[in-house]
Structures are given as structure tokens and as C-alpha cells.
Amino acid sequence: MLMDTATVASFEASRDRLAAIAYRLLGSAADAEDTVQDAFLRWQDADREYIEVPEAWLTKVVTNLALDRLRSAKMRRERAVGAWMPEPLLDGDPMLGPAETAEQRESVTFAVLTMMERLSPLERAAYVLREVFAYSHAEVAEILGITESGSQQHTHRARRRIAVARNSTDIDPAAARRIVEAFIVAASSGRTEQLIALLTADATGVSDGAGLGLGLAAKLIRYSTPQRLADALRAFKPSPAKRALVGGSPSIHATMVSGCPAMLVTLDDQVLGVTILEVRDDKIASVRGITDPDRLARLTEQWQRREHEVPLIESW
């Protein structure tokens, strides 16, 4: 069916909310955008005279398209090879969706998105719809094609498992800058004991680049203890070889990414890498380094659209 301006506007009014749902289910901005576009095509072809509540109809379509992607053999293979992490998003990105409650803010952190990988698709969807977007169990049941009691059970199981990944500390941009600055000072010192002092006793790290620095690896590199993480972070120091690799002397910025303090490495307004610091009890509990250009595409796009604070390091 052809769509008039009002019908297109009706879809566009829901686009950001639909993308926020899809991102939480898929952990990928690119996949979320594709899912929303597929929903638009369905909206275009639908007999809209029989759609009483467009928002509910679109939510159901997007949720089930995302679940189809999660269940696809292709996506399961991609996530099984050991090279998958959620896609980082700059705070303020519309795809992050609502951030009024603790559940909404925590649902886009890497800790929670990674934990959601261990849930079944239905558990993941029930949790997102109920806990983050405040749909009733009756509405969740209708969207997912299950019973209300099934919605309650899936949500309860998901909530119990996700609880262990929650970050109880809300951090504002000023606090984030202080945390990132202390991290940079410690990482640049070359002294592992200075780094370990910033970490929790069970701190871990993961990176898609060698040594949490610049340069890509085929699989994720994991650091299972504070000592191993601190040893890897000592490679943060700049060198002529690293500058030659990226084509210049990048700047180091402090910002918020995926609800956490983050260090951005940029050159000519292009994001070369991001290091996300997850904080617990005023110490760093997890360090996640990302340098894959595909994973950084949307973050770079959003970064280029806004004004930035003075970098922590102008020329690294």
C-alpha cells in the first residue's frame, strides 16, 4: 500500500523507541537499524485500516523480527566464534532510549547486554519489554505470543540472572572525567601496582585489539585477573610505531559510552578506539577495549555531530 505523509510520520514518531528496543535485544546498532527498516517495509505493506493501535503493532513486529535474528543460525555462528561484543553507543544517542530509571540506564551497559547473551530469546525480550519499557505482562504476552504467567516466569528468570551484572553506581560526566583521568595516569605510569590500585579484586578485561591498545585481533582477548589486566594496560603508552599505524598523534577524550565512563582515542574527529570502564564501589571492575571500525561506526557518527569538551590529552 502507498503511504501518505501522515502514515510515514506515524512510523517516524516511533522509530527511536523501536530502535531502542531492537538494540537492547540485539546488542548491535547496525542490526537494530536493519530491523527497524524491515518493520517499516511491513508497515508499508500492511492493511493499516485494521491496525487499531499502530504503536503496539509496530512494537510486536520489531520485537519478533529481532527475535528471528537472535535465533538465526548466522547470528548464532557469529556470536559463537569468540569475537562478539555489544556495539558501544555514545551517551545521548537516541538508540539508547529512555534513561529515567536504574533499569533503563543499566540495560545498555556492556555488563547487562553481555549477560543477556546468556538468556533465551524469550527471556531477553520479556525482560526488555517489561523492565525497561514498562509493558504490562498482558501486553508482553500478546507481543510474544505466550501466556501472562509465561511472561512473568521469563521476566523473573531474566531479572534474577541480570541482577549479578548490575552496576549500582550512577556516574555523572564530571565523575566520569575524573575516573578516566586517573585511569590514563595509571596506565601511562608503566607501574602495574598503580593500575591494580584502581581495580576491584575481581576486575577483568576484554579487548578486540592487541593489549587493549590499537590494532585488531581475530578473536576477543580476555584478561581474567587484575594482574593480567594491569600487565596488558601498560601497553597504553604511545610509541612511534603506534602513531605510524594510525597516521598521526591522536587525542584522548573522556566521555560516557553505554552508560559508563569511557576513554575515546580520536584523530581528525574519527574515533579510533574506545575503552569502557565499568565501575563498582568506586573502583574499576571491568575494562573493555574496542577498535573495530565496524563496531565504532555509529559512535563516530554521533561523536562528529556534537561539541566536545577539551581533551585530556591533545596530542598523544
Buried (B, 14 or more C-beta within 10 A) or exposed (E): EEBEEEBEEBBEEBBBBBBBBBBBBBBBBBBBBBBBEBBBEBBBEBEBEEBEEBEBBBBBBBBBBBBEBBEEEEBEEEBEEEBBBBBBBBBEBEBBBBBEEEBBBBBBBBBBBBBBEEBBBBBBBBBBBBBBBEBEBEBBBBBBEBEBEBBBBBBBBBBEBBEEBBBEBEBEEEBBBEBBBBBBEBBBBEEBEBBBEBBBEEBBBBBBBBBBBBBEBEEBBEBEBBBBBBBBBBBBEBEEEBBEEBEEEBBBBBBBBBBBBBBBBBBEEBBBBBBBBBBBEEBBBBBBBBBBEEBBBBBBEBBEEEEBEEBBBEEB
